[in-house]
Amino acid sequence: MPASTTTAPVVLTAKVLLLDMDGTIVNSDAVVERCWREWAVSHGLDPQEALKVVHGRQGYATMAVLLPDRPMEVNHAENAVMLARETADTDGVVPVVGAPEFMASIGGLPHALVTSADAALAAARMTAAGLPMPEVRVTAESVQASKPHPEGFLKGATALGTDPADCIVFEDSAAGIAAGLAAGMRVIGVGPRAAAHAPTAHVPDLTALRVTEAPDGSIQVTLHPQR
């Protein structure tokens, strides 16, 4: 008989869950690719190469990577224009597979949104995807440094009164996974982008995990990487 490929479930325990937005609970790839392809072409850059670095970072930080010799104030100015365009464009914004059920399951548990989007963009995309907005949010306005810097996740932990070691981060991008790990947190990578960036654990989508509250009040996340 052929060998079984079934992988045993992985159980992680935490006090707080910290959620990235784009690519993790909201699929906004269609908008991101439209906007950043056009931006890359307008600056004489290869769109495919540009798209390799846009996910997870604030726009000004992406621009700094792609155009390293350009003054940062120009990046901030262009990022303001980019944010306005992305906020107005919700065509194709949908929930990641399993996100509605996942968000329902954590509604009564301590959690926060930690996103590189600003507040307006986060509201637009969460609304377009039909997902509830967490009460605790760390958005672009809340931090001085973009992911992969850990500031956002550390602020999320502080806002919920929890040590970093007691947090689990949900992320999809290289920058976001690096930020969560740098914060001293465990990171569950969600989706195909995440697999190559060494998260603590990985699931193909949010249907491959289950969140429950343990009798002691802690949060248990059970992952089924292969089913």
Sequence and secondary structure as in RCSB ss.txt:
>XXXX:A:sequence
MPASTTTAPVVLTAKVLLLDMDGTIVNSDAVVERCWREWAVSHGLDPQEALKVVHGRQGYATMAVLLPDRPMEVN
HAENAVMLARETADTDGVVPVVGAPEFMASIGGLPHALVTSADAALAAARMTAAGLPMPEVRVTAESVQASKPHP
EGFLKGATALGTDPADCIVFEDSAAGIAAGLAAGMRVIGVGPRAAAHAPTAHVPDLTALRVTEAPDGSIQVTLHP
QR
>XXXX:A:secstr
         EEEEESEEEE  BTTTEE HHHHHHHHHHHHHHTT  HHHHHHHHTTS HHHHHHHHSTTS HHHH
HHHHHHHHHHHHH  TT EE TTHHHHHHHTTTS EEEE SS HHHHHHHHHHHT    SEEE GGG SS TTST
HHHHHHHHHTT  GGGEEEEE SHHHHHHHHHTT EEEEESTTGGGG  SEEESSGGGEEEEE TTS EEEEE S
  
